[in-house]
Amino acid sequence: MPPSSSGMKELCALLNISIGYYIDKVANFTLDRNATIKAKNLRSKAKEKIFADVKDEREQRKESQREQKDKERTAKLDKMNPAAREKFLKKEEEKHRKRRMKKSGG
């Protein structure tokens, strides 16, 4: 490191020139055919791994939401008296029946 600020300015100018040179050098660098194929394969494997991780995370989140919803439903049913529980279950079954009818086209 230069001891004075004037030396620092010169160093900064030299660094800008050298960094620009290396950026241009790397940008114009080309790989041979085998290296290009290998790089593409490595990139695709990395991409697949990332997507698999994201997919697993999403599935775990959906599963935990499903479990939470089921726990809330059972807690709600436990708090109900028998007549209200029967009414609730009947309504729920009616909703499921309508959904099945809608999906089957009838």
N, C-alpha and C positions, 0 to 999 in steps of 0.2 A: 504494500500500500504506500502510495506517495505521501510524504510528510506534509505537503502544502496543498491548498485547494486548487492551485493552478495545475499541479500534477494530476489531481483527481479529474479535472476537466479533460485533460489529454487522455487519461486512462478510459474515461467514459466514451470518448470519441472512438478510441481503438476497439473497445468492446462492442460498440454499435456496428462498426465495420465488420468485425470478425463474426459476430452473431448473424448479421445479414448474409455473409458469405456462406456460413454453414447451413442456414435455412434454405438458401438457394440450392446448395449442393445436395441436401437431403431431398428436396422437392423434385429434383431432376434425376434422382437415383432410380434405376430400374432393376428389377430382379430377373433372373433367368427363368425359363419355363417351369422347371421343377420346383423352384423356390416359390414361384407365384401360386402354383397348385397347392403346395403345402400350406402356404399362408391362408389361402381361401378355405382350405379344410379346417385349419385351426380356428379361423374366424367363425365358420359355421358351427363348429362344435361348441365354441364359447357362447354363441348366440342361443343355441339349443339349450345349453345348461342354464342360462339366465332365464329363458322362457319357462323351462321346467321348474325352476325355483319359484318363479312368480306364480305359476299355475298351482304348485303345491301349497304355497302360502294362501292363495285365494280359496282353495278347497278346504284348508284347515279353518279359515275364517268362516266359511259357509257352514261347516260342520259345527263349529262352536256356537254360531248363531242359531242353528237348528236345535242344538241341545238346550240352549238358554230358553228358546221359545217353548220347547217341550216342558222344561222345568216350571216355567211360568204357568203353563196350561194346567199341569198337574196340581200346582199349588192353588190355582184358582178353583179347580174342581174339588179339592179337599176342603176349601172354605165354604163351599155351597151346601145348602141342605139338599136332601135327596130329590125333592120335587124340582127345584131349580136346576140341579145337575141333570136330571132326565130331560128337562126342557132344553137346556143348553146342548146336550149331546144330540138330541133330535134335530135341532136347528143346524148343528154342524154337519150331521149326516145328510141333511137336505142340501146344504151347500155343496158337499162333495158329489152328491148324486147329480145335481144340476151341472157341475163342471164336467163330470164324466159324459153326461148326455150331450153337452155342447161340443166336447172333443170328438165324440163318435159321430156327430152330425145329425143327431136326432133330437 
